[in-house]
Amino acid sequence: MDLLTQISRWAIPVLLFIIPLYAYIKKVNVYEVFVEGAGEGIKIAFRVLPFLVGMLVAISVFRASGAMAALINFLSPLTNLLGIPGEVLPLAVMRPLSGSGALGITAELINQYGPDSFIGRLASTMQGSTDTTFYVLTVYFGSVGVIKYRYAVQVGLIADITSFIASVIICHLYFGT
């Protein structure tokens, strides 16, 4: 086995040994600190849960109502003109909303078209270069009580659109159509 494989294999066990050892040396009661942190984590989870449920319901309504399909049909003429396969549009729409939903769409595209197809490569590139903007805003902003996040939504969506366009350009340059 090569060195990188050995480092990967031992990294987590070594960290799990070193961190408590360091805390012991610094005279930190590791168990009490862990329990306190776990308690805070549970409080945050309960505080975020309503935001998360609301977001998941909104995503389900968006997909089930046909609004996502209508949006994709509306955008198809423009995207076809720009050399963007219509098959990846559901992924582009879903990725800012839901990581698991986007992963499911990516898996479907890869299974249907193959991992080495242009669509498979484009879907993989999009999956890796964009973020779940609304999920991040819901969970992280909700957990700390931020309620005015209009500009964060705008910047996040601009970043998602930029990443989507960059994914298309990069895949056309490196993989062709």
Stockholm file with secondary structure:
# STOCKHOLM 1.0

chainA/1-177         MDLLTQISRWAIPVLLFIIPLYAYIKKVNVYEVFVEGAGEGIKIAFRVLPFLVGMLVAISVFRASGAMAALINFLSPLTNLLGIPGEVLPLAVMRPLSGSGALGITAELINQYGPDSFIGRLASTMQGSTDTTFYVLTVYFGSVGVIKYRYAVQVGLIADITSFIASVIICHLYFGT
#=GR chainA/1-177 SS CCHHHHHHHHHHHHHHHHHHHHHHHTTCCHHHHHHHHHHHHHHHHHHHHHHHHHHHHHHHHHHHTTHHHHHHHHHHHHHHHTTCCGGGHHHHHHTTTCHHHHHHHHHHHHHHHCTTSHHHHHHHHHHHHCCCHHHHIIIIIHHHTCCCCHHHHHHHHHHHHHHHHHHHHHHHHHHCC
#=GC SS_cons         CCHHHHHHHHHHHHHHHHHHHHHHHTTCCHHHHHHHHHHHHHHHHHHHHHHHHHHHHHHHHHHHTTHHHHHHHHHHHHHHHTTCCGGGHHHHHHTTTCHHHHHHHHHHHHHHHCTTSHHHHHHHHHHHHCCCHHHHIIIIIHHHTCCCCHHHHHHHHHHHHHHHHHHHHHHHHHHCC
//
